Amino acid sequence: MIFLGIDAGGTKTTAVAADLNGEQLRTAQGAPGAISAIGVNGVKSLITDLLKKLDLSDSLEKIQASAFGFSGVGRADIRKSVEDEIKKIGFTDFRVFTDGELLHYSAFGESDGILLEAGTGAVAVSRKNNLLTQIGGWGYLLGDEGGGYQIGRDAIRNTLAEEEHDLPDSNLSKAIVNFYGVEKREEIMNIVYAADSAQQIISSSAITVCELANQGDSDAMTIVEDAATHLFSLLKTALEKFDADDFIKIACAGSILSNDSPVLDLFNKKLENTGYDYELVNISVEPAAAGVLYAINSSGEEASEQLLNSLKGITV
């Protein structure tokens, strides 16, 4: 029998299928799968396309259980609608997670802990006594402070404000202008408003801001310090779900919290002063691969050592 895991995020969708022994391990990648982008009506075609790439279109009966992680299914009514679309394909034994919940499972399995993710947006997911709680993840129109969108947006705002005040180009402005490949600062607005996804275009410049901050640029440091403060605020809210004497496991994920990120350094310094007894843990498997493990466990089966090792090596 085959077990399936799918992780549908804002930039891409990944899928992993495997048997218990890892002898039939398959991976595939598809289009972005955030519900805000594809709508509930796009779920069926997205999954169908991935099944074709996994060579499982005509073998649905071989899939014993599945786990699906979708960005944008935090509301119960939307999650139910997505579940209905998946049932139309022919799936019966499956669970729909938010992408943050599935990433939490990647880090902790069935154990308690706090996941903090900062990529384009920002979200925290805590699990205490089997209760999953999401903090943040409201999307760029209502939140996402601490993520790449906020960092990129603030850098662009600074660049445009310098133009309006007839100020000379700062190092940050020069870097942003160079990143977007324009000659004049105001031309950045044309790129942003002409883009199919302004959110992605804006957040893509965050890495440039982080690189400048690592070099000690004061304007860039102000922006990443603000991002770290927002992320720490998410964590503090998640910590409220725990008792003061709890030992808490915390995992950080996303490009803004990568090992070489100045945001991570600033965040860790804030974390050290919380007074909580905690441990930072690494995420050992990709979310789609973790979906396979969840599907296996929910079926009462056990993954072989060979499969576990293979799943840890997957990068889709």
C-alpha positions in Angstrom: 0.0 0.0 0.0 1.0 3.6 -0.7 0.9 6.6 1.7 0.7 10.1 0.4 1.7 13.5 1.7 1.1 16.8 0.0 2.2 20.3 1.1 0.6 23.1 -0.8 2.1 26.5 -0.1 2.3 29.9 -1.6 5.3 29.3 -3.9 5.0 25.7 -4.8 3.3 22.4 -4.0 5.3 19.3 -3.2 4.1 15.7 -3.0 5.7 12.5 -1.6 4.3 9.0 -1.9 5.9 5.9 -0.4 5.2 2.3 0.8 6.1 1.2 4.3 9.5 -0.1 3.3 10.5 2.9 1.2 10.9 0.7 -1.9 8.3 2.8 -3.8 9.4 6.3 -3.0 8.2 9.0 -5.4 8.3 12.8 -5.3 6.7 15.5 -7.4 6.4 19.2 -7.5 3.5 21.3 -8.7 2.1 24.9 -9.0 1.5 27.0 -5.9 -1.4 25.7 -3.9 -2.4 28.5 -1.4 -6.2 28.6 -1.3 -6.0 32.4 -1.5 -4.4 32.0 -5.0 -6.1 28.9 -6.5 -9.4 29.0 -4.6 -11.2 25.9 -3.4 -12.2 25.1 -7.0 -8.5 24.7 -7.9 -7.8 22.0 -5.3 -9.0 19.1 -7.4 -6.9 20.0 -10.5 -3.8 20.6 -8.4 -4.0 17.2 -6.7 -4.9 15.4 -9.9 -1.9 16.9 -11.6 0.4 15.7 -8.8 -1.1 12.2 -9.0 -0.2 12.1 -12.6 3.4 13.1 -11.9 3.5 10.4 -9.2 2.1 7.9 -11.6 -0.8 7.2 -9.3 -3.7 8.6 -11.4 -5.0 5.1 -12.2 -3.9 3.6 -8.8 -5.9 5.5 -6.3 -7.0 2.3 -4.7 -3.4 1.7 -3.7 -3.3 4.8 -1.5 -4.2 3.7 2.0 -4.1 7.1 3.7 -3.1 10.6 2.9 -2.2 14.0 4.6 -2.7 17.3 2.9 -1.3 20.6 4.1 -2.8 23.7 2.5 -2.0 27.4 3.1 -5.3 29.2 3.8 -7.4 26.5 5.4 -7.4 27.8 8.9 -11.1 28.6 8.9 -13.3 25.6 9.5 -15.6 26.3 6.5 -12.8 26.6 4.1 -11.2 23.4 5.4 -14.5 21.6 5.0 -14.8 22.8 1.4 -11.3 21.6 0.6 -12.1 18.2 2.2 -15.2 18.0 -0.1 -13.0 18.6 -3.2 -10.6 15.9 -2.1 -13.4 13.4 -1.6 -14.5 14.1 -5.2 -11.2 12.8 -6.4 -11.8 9.5 -4.6 -9.9 9.9 -1.4 -11.5 8.5 1.7 -8.9 8.2 4.5 -7.2 11.5 4.7 -6.7 14.6 6.9 -6.4 18.3 5.8 -3.9 20.4 7.8 -2.9 24.0 7.4 0.6 24.2 6.0 1.8 25.5 9.4 0.2 22.5 11.2 1.9 20.1 8.8 5.2 21.8 9.3 4.7 21.5 13.1 4.2 17.8 12.6 7.5 17.8 10.6 9.3 19.2 13.7 7.5 17.5 16.6 5.3 14.6 15.3 2.7 14.1 18.0 4.7 15.9 20.7 4.1 19.3 22.2 6.1 22.2 21.0 6.0 25.6 19.2 6.8 26.1 15.6 7.7 29.6 14.4 7.8 30.1 10.6 8.9 33.2 8.8 9.0 33.1 5.0 6.9 35.4 2.9 4.6 35.8 5.9 4.9 34.7 9.5 3.0 32.3 11.7 3.4 30.4 15.0 1.8 27.0 15.7 1.7 25.6 19.2 0.7 22.2 20.4 -0.1 21.6 24.1 -2.0 18.5 25.3 -2.9 17.5 21.7 -4.4 21.0 21.1 -3.1 22.8 18.0 -3.3 26.6 18.0 -2.3 28.9 15.3 -1.1 32.4 16.1 -0.7 34.9 13.3 -0.7 33.8 9.7 -3.4 36.4 8.8 -1.9 37.1 5.4 -0.2 40.2 4.1 -3.4 42.4 4.1 -4.0 41.9 7.8 -0.7 40.8 9.3 2.4 38.8 8.3 4.7 41.2 10.3 8.1 39.6 10.8 8.1 37.9 7.4 9.7 38.7 4.1 6.8 40.8 2.9 7.1 43.2 5.8 10.9 43.4 5.4 10.7 44.0 1.7 7.8 46.5 2.0 9.6 48.5 4.6 12.8 48.6 2.5 10.9 49.9 -0.5 9.0 52.4 1.6 12.4 53.8 2.9 13.7 54.0 -0.7 10.6 55.9 -1.9 10.6 58.2 1.1 14.2 59.2 0.4 13.1 60.2 -3.2 10.3 62.3 -1.9 12.5 64.1 0.6 15.3 64.7 -2.0 17.7 62.7 0.0 20.8 61.0 -1.5 20.6 57.3 -2.1 21.4 55.3 1.1 23.2 52.0 0.8 19.8 50.3 1.4 18.2 52.3 -1.5 21.0 51.5 -3.8 20.7 47.8 -3.0 16.9 47.8 -3.5 17.2 49.7 -6.8 19.8 47.3 -8.0 17.8 44.3 -6.9 14.8 45.4 -9.0 17.0 46.4 -11.9 15.6 49.9 -12.3 17.4 53.3 -12.8 15.1 55.4 -10.7 13.6 54.6 -7.3 10.0 55.5 -8.2 10.2 52.8 -11.0 9.9 50.1 -8.3 6.2 51.0 -7.9 5.6 50.1 -11.6 7.1 46.7 -11.0 5.1 46.1 -7.8 1.8 47.1 -9.2 2.3 45.3 -12.5 3.2 42.0 -10.9 0.8 39.1 -10.8 1.8 38.6 -7.2 2.8 41.8 -5.6 3.3 39.9 -2.3 6.0 37.7 -3.8 7.7 40.6 -5.7 7.9 42.7 -2.5 9.1 39.8 -0.2 11.7 38.7 -2.7 13.9 41.7 -1.8 14.0 40.7 1.9 17.2 38.6 1.4 18.9 41.7 0.1 17.9 43.6 3.3 19.2 40.8 5.5 22.5 40.7 3.6 23.0 44.4 4.2 22.0 44.0 7.9 24.7 41.3 8.2 27.2 43.9 6.9 26.1 46.4 9.6 24.0 48.7 7.6 22.0 50.8 10.1 18.8 51.2 7.9 18.7 47.5 7.1 19.3 46.7 10.8 16.3 48.9 11.8 14.1 46.9 9.5 15.3 43.4 10.6 15.1 44.4 14.3 11.5 45.3 13.8 10.9 42.0 12.1 12.5 40.1 15.0 10.4 42.0 17.5 7.2 41.0 15.6 8.3 37.4 15.5 9.1 37.4 19.2 5.6 38.8 19.8 4.1 35.7 18.0 6.3 33.4 20.1 5.2 35.2 23.4 1.6 34.6 22.5 2.3 30.9 21.8 4.1 30.6 25.1 0.9 31.7 26.9 -0.4 28.2 26.0 2.2 26.7 28.3 2.9 26.8 32.0 5.9 28.8 33.3 7.6 25.6 34.5 7.1 23.6 31.3 10.1 22.5 29.3 9.3 23.8 25.8 10.7 22.6 22.5 10.8 25.4 19.8 11.5 25.0 16.1 12.2 27.8 13.6 11.6 27.6 9.9 11.4 29.7 6.8 14.0 31.8 4.9 13.8 34.7 7.3 14.8 32.4 10.2 17.6 30.5 8.3 20.9 29.9 10.1 22.6 32.9 8.5 19.8 35.4 9.0 20.3 38.4 11.2 16.6 38.1 12.2 17.3 34.7 13.8 20.3 36.2 15.7 18.1 39.0 17.1 15.2 36.7 17.8 17.5 34.2 19.7 18.8 37.0 21.9 15.2 37.9 22.9 14.4 34.3 23.5 17.3 33.8 25.9 15.8 36.4 28.2 12.3 34.9 28.5 13.1 32.8 31.6 11.5 29.7 30.0 13.3 26.4 30.0 13.5 25.6 26.3 15.3 23.7 23.6 15.7 24.7 19.9 15.1 21.7 17.7 15.8 21.1 14.0 13.2 20.0 11.4 14.4 16.7 10.1 11.9 16.0 7.3 10.1 18.1 4.6 6.4 18.7 5.3 5.2 16.5 2.5 7.4 13.7 3.8 6.0 14.3 7.2 2.6 13.9 5.7 3.6 10.4 4.6 4.6 9.6 8.2 1.3 11.0 9.6 -0.7 8.9 7.1 1.3 5.8 8.1 0.8 6.5 11.9 -2.9 7.3 11.5 -3.4 3.9 9.8 -1.8 2.1 12.8 1.2 1.1 10.7 4.9 1.7 11.4 7.4 3.1 8.9 10.6 1.0 8.4 14.0 2.4 9.3 14.8 2.4 5.6 11.8 4.6 4.8 12.6 7.0 7.7 16.1 7.5 6.4 14.9 8.0 2.9 12.3 10.6 3.9 14.9 12.6 5.9 17.0 12.9 2.7 14.2 14.3 0.6 14.4 17.9 -0.6 11.7 18.6 -3.2 
